[in-house]
Amino acid sequence: MGCLLWSSVWTGRYLSPDAVGTVLLVIRCPQVRDAHQRTGFLKQRSIKVLLVDSDEGLHRDLQVVAEEASAGALKIDWVGGLEQALSRMTRGDLDAVLLSLGFPHIEGLGALHRACASAPDVPIIVISAGADEEAAVAAVQSGAQDFLVKGQFDAPLLIRSVRHAIERHRLFAALRSLSLIDDLTGLYNRRGFTELGGQHLKLARRSGRSVTMVFVDLDDFKVINDSLGHHVGDRALVHAAEILGATFRRSDIVARLGGDEFCVLALEAADEDAELLVTRLRDRIRDFNEAGLEPFRLSASVGMVRCDDQSRLDLEAIVAEADAAMYREKREKRSSSMPDS
């Protein structure tokens, strides 16, 4: 119902009092306001759309009408197969996708499911040869932002549908992030890590790539809290999060699982690259301590696991392995610091 309600609000088919209340509530959220501002940039450049359909003639027709109606505001590329589309979508330079469901050997909404999983940041509009209301509802419930029927939409409707799809997708992403982000550090929380980590592992299985899991636990964090106060302990967590964010790649999933525990999931990191990142993490912690900006020093125990076996790509199991590796390092530190008997 949520998707259908938003579709009603933004496409102007109807606007109920409940919908108005929803819009007013949403606009007050800073994350949603930022989504509106980012969408405004689309008015200053061409919108890049990928048409995924076996009929190249449809692409030529859409190009002509879009050029006439939008004066270049809408640029439409075309690929004729789903695999080509998935490869193109992962490059990250698209604003929206027009996806046909009529591909051989792919039943029902299979193409939509694969496209959403492959590029969750790209809004998708399903185009169909037939006006099937049940199919339209099912498509929206499966992640599509709109459902258009071939031969029943003109250029203004197409442009409006694309713009509204982009707007809705970003609004939903902003609202969704509210429940996936740790308030203190700005990293993903445990729920965000579980959800996005699961998507990362699905992508790793499909593409045959390996994953690296890094588990980080701050040493003696309780001492900071007890001796300096929880407000200083919070600063320690924020600094640790900033160091992690600066160390790992933007494509990696960095999360605070709770307390002083952090986790990083990296896709297709070679052994030497992962080791280098851990070394860089330790170097950044050392640099922070040498700067002497806080009344405490940061120290962390780190456990790392690399998984190449596709059958073992289970998020909970990999986290447990990395956690165990971290505790081995923590025990070694404690043993080495104990005086000889």
C-alpha positions in Angstrom: 0.0 0.0 0.0 2.9 2.4 0.8 4.2 2.3 -2.8 0.8 2.7 -4.3 0.0 5.6 -2.0 3.2 7.4 -3.0 2.5 6.8 -6.7 -0.9 8.4 -6.2 0.5 11.4 -4.5 3.2 12.2 -7.0 1.5 11.3 -10.2 -1.5 13.4 -9.3 -4.1 10.7 -9.9 -5.7 11.6 -6.6 -4.6 13.2 -3.3 -6.4 12.0 -0.2 -6.2 13.8 3.2 -4.1 11.0 4.5 -1.7 11.3 1.7 -1.4 15.1 2.4 -0.5 14.3 6.0 2.1 11.8 4.9 3.8 14.3 2.6 3.9 17.1 5.3 5.4 14.7 7.8 8.0 13.4 5.3 9.2 16.8 4.2 10.2 17.7 7.7 12.8 14.9 7.9 16.2 16.3 7.0 17.2 13.2 5.0 14.1 13.6 2.9 14.7 17.3 2.4 18.2 16.4 1.2 16.7 13.9 -1.2 14.5 16.7 -2.6 17.6 18.9 -3.1 19.5 16.2 -4.9 16.6 15.6 -7.2 16.6 19.3 -8.1 19.9 18.8 -9.8 18.2 16.7 -12.4 16.5 19.9 -13.7 20.0 21.2 -14.5 21.2 18.3 -16.7 19.9 15.5 -18.9 18.3 12.5 -17.2 20.0 9.3 -18.2 17.6 6.4 -18.8 18.4 2.9 -19.9 15.7 1.1 -21.9 15.9 -2.7 -21.5 13.8 -4.3 -24.2 14.3 -6.8 -27.1 12.7 -4.4 -29.6 15.2 -1.8 -30.7 12.4 -0.1 -32.7 10.8 0.9 -29.4 14.1 2.7 -28.5 14.1 4.7 -31.7 10.5 5.7 -31.2 11.1 6.8 -27.6 14.2 8.7 -28.6 12.2 10.7 -31.1 9.3 11.6 -28.9 11.5 12.3 -25.9 13.7 14.6 -27.9 10.7 16.5 -29.3 9.0 16.8 -25.9 12.0 17.4 -23.6 14.5 19.2 -25.8 17.3 16.9 -24.7 16.3 16.7 -21.0 15.8 12.9 -21.4 18.6 10.8 -22.8 17.6 7.2 -23.5 20.2 4.4 -24.1 19.2 0.9 -25.1 20.3 -2.7 -24.5 18.4 -5.7 -25.8 19.1 -8.3 -23.1 18.9 -8.5 -19.3 22.5 -9.6 -18.7 23.7 -6.5 -20.7 21.4 -4.4 -18.6 22.7 -5.7 -15.3 26.2 -5.0 -16.3 25.3 -1.5 -17.4 23.3 -0.8 -14.2 26.2 -1.6 -11.9 28.3 1.2 -13.4 26.4 3.7 -11.5 25.8 6.4 -14.2 22.1 5.9 -14.7 19.2 7.9 -13.3 16.4 5.4 -14.1 15.7 2.1 -16.0 12.8 1.3 -18.3 12.5 -2.5 -17.9 10.5 -4.9 -20.1 9.5 -8.2 -18.5 9.2 -10.1 -21.8 12.5 -11.9 -21.9 12.8 -15.5 -22.9 13.4 -18.1 -20.2 12.7 -15.6 -17.4 9.3 -16.1 -15.9 7.1 -13.5 -14.2 8.9 -10.8 -12.3 12.3 -12.6 -12.4 13.9 -9.8 -14.5 12.7 -7.1 -12.1 13.9 -9.0 -9.0 17.4 -9.5 -10.5 17.6 -5.8 -11.6 16.5 -4.5 -8.2 19.1 -6.8 -6.4 21.9 -5.8 -8.8 21.4 -2.0 -8.6 19.2 -1.1 -5.6 20.0 2.6 -6.0 18.5 2.8 -9.5 14.7 3.4 -9.8 13.0 1.0 -12.2 9.9 1.5 -14.3 8.3 -1.6 -15.7 7.0 -1.5 -19.3 4.6 -4.1 -20.4 2.8 -5.1 -23.6 -0.5 -5.6 -21.8 -2.6 -3.6 -19.4 -2.8 -6.0 -16.5 -3.7 -4.4 -13.2 -2.7 -7.3 -11.1 0.7 -7.4 -12.8 1.1 -3.7 -12.2 0.4 -4.0 -8.5 2.8 -7.0 -8.3 5.5 -5.0 -10.0 5.2 -2.1 -7.7 5.2 -4.4 -4.6 8.3 -6.0 -6.0 10.2 -2.7 -6.2 9.2 -1.0 -9.4 8.4 2.7 -9.1 5.8 2.7 -11.9 4.2 0.5 -14.6 3.6 1.7 -18.1 1.9 -0.1 -21.0 3.5 0.1 -24.5 1.5 2.2 -26.9 -0.5 3.8 -24.1 1.8 6.6 -23.0 3.1 9.7 -24.7 6.3 11.7 -24.2 5.0 14.0 -21.4 3.7 11.0 -19.5 7.0 9.2 -19.9 9.0 12.2 -18.8 6.7 12.7 -15.8 6.9 9.0 -14.9 10.7 9.0 -15.0 11.0 12.2 -12.9 8.5 11.0 -10.3 10.1 7.5 -10.2 13.5 9.1 -9.4 11.9 11.4 -6.8 10.0 8.6 -5.0 13.0 6.3 -5.1 15.2 8.8 -3.3 12.5 9.7 -0.8 12.0 6.0 0.0 15.8 5.6 0.3 16.0 8.6 2.7 13.2 7.2 4.8 14.6 3.7 4.8 18.0 5.0 5.9 16.5 6.4 9.1 16.1 2.8 10.4 19.4 1.5 9.1 21.8 4.2 10.4 23.4 4.4 13.8 22.4 7.8 15.3 25.8 8.4 17.1 28.3 7.5 14.5 26.4 7.8 11.2 27.6 4.3 10.2 25.1 1.5 9.4 23.6 -0.1 12.5 23.2 -3.8 13.0 20.0 -3.9 11.0 21.5 -2.0 8.2 24.6 -4.2 8.2 22.4 -7.3 8.1 20.2 -6.1 5.3 22.9 -4.6 3.0 25.4 -7.3 3.9 22.9 -9.9 2.7 22.5 -8.0 -0.6 26.3 -7.9 -0.9 26.6 -11.7 -0.4 23.9 -12.3 -3.0 25.9 -10.3 -5.5 29.0 -12.2 -4.5 27.3 -15.5 -5.2 26.0 -14.5 -8.6 29.3 -13.0 -9.7 31.5 -15.6 -8.1 33.5 -13.0 -6.2 35.0 -13.4 -2.8 34.3 -11.3 0.3 36.3 -10.1 3.3 34.9 -9.5 6.7 36.7 -7.4 9.3 35.6 -7.3 12.9 36.9 -4.5 15.1 36.5 -4.2 18.9 37.9 -1.2 20.8 40.2 -2.2 23.6 39.6 -0.9 27.1 36.5 1.1 26.0 34.9 0.6 29.4 37.9 2.3 31.1 37.2 5.4 29.0 33.6 5.4 29.9 34.2 4.8 33.6 37.1 7.2 34.1 36.1 10.1 31.7 32.4 9.8 31.4 30.0 8.4 28.8 30.0 11.7 26.8 33.8 11.2 26.2 33.1 7.5 25.5 30.7 8.7 22.8 33.5 10.8 21.3 35.8 7.8 21.2 33.1 5.9 19.2 32.7 8.7 16.8 36.5 9.0 16.2 36.7 5.3 15.7 33.8 5.5 13.1 35.6 8.3 11.3 38.8 6.3 11.2 37.0 3.3 9.8 35.2 5.4 7.2 38.4 7.0 6.1 40.2 3.6 5.9 37.8 1.5 3.9 36.3 2.1 0.5 32.9 3.8 -0.1 31.6 0.5 -1.6 32.4 -1.4 1.6 29.7 -1.8 4.2 31.0 -0.2 7.5 28.7 -0.6 10.5 28.6 -0.2 14.3 27.0 -3.4 15.5 26.6 -2.1 19.0 28.6 -0.9 22.0 32.3 -0.7 20.9 32.0 -3.4 18.1 32.3 -2.5 14.4 32.2 -4.6 11.3 33.2 -4.1 7.7 32.2 -6.2 4.7 34.2 -5.8 1.6 33.4 -7.4 -1.7 36.2 -8.9 -3.8 39.2 -7.7 -1.8 42.3 -9.7 -2.6 44.3 -11.0 0.4 47.0 -8.4 0.0 44.5 -5.6 -0.3 42.6 -6.7 2.8 45.8 -6.9 4.8 46.8 -3.5 3.6 43.5 -2.0 4.7 44.0 -3.5 8.2 47.5 -2.1 8.3 46.2 1.3 7.2 43.5 1.1 10.0 46.2 0.5 12.6 48.3 3.4 11.2 45.4 5.8 11.3 44.7 4.8 14.9 48.4 5.4 15.7 48.2 8.8 14.0 45.1 9.8 16.0 46.8 8.9 19.3 50.0 10.8 18.3 47.9 13.9 17.6 46.8 14.0 21.2 43.5 15.8 20.6 41.6 13.8 23.2 42.2 12.8 26.8 42.2 9.1 25.7 44.1 6.8 23.4 42.3 4.5 20.9 43.3 0.8 20.6 41.5 -1.9 18.7 41.6 -5.6 18.2 40.9 -6.7 14.7 39.8 -10.0 13.2 39.7 -10.7 9.5 38.2 -13.5 7.4 38.3 -13.9 3.6 35.8 -16.3 2.0 36.2 -17.6 -1.5 33.9 -20.6 -1.1 30.5 -19.6 -2.5 28.7 -22.3 -0.5 30.0 -20.7 2.7 28.7 -17.2 2.0 26.5 -16.9 5.0 26.6 -13.5 6.7 26.1 -14.7 10.3 28.7 -17.4 9.9 31.3 -15.1 8.4 30.7 -12.5 11.2 31.2 -15.2 13.8 34.5 -16.3 12.2 35.8 -12.7 12.1 34.6 -12.2 15.7 36.5 -15.3 16.8 39.6 -14.1 15.0 39.3 -10.7 16.8 39.0 -12.4 20.2 42.2 -14.4 19.5 44.1 -11.2 18.9 42.6 -9.7 22.0 43.7 -12.7 24.1 47.2 -12.5 22.6 47.4 -8.9 23.6 46.4 -9.6 27.2 48.8 -12.5 27.4 51.7 -10.5 26.1 51.0 -7.7 28.6 50.9 -10.0 31.6 54.1 -10.1 33.7 56.1 -13.3 33.8 55.3 -15.5 36.8 
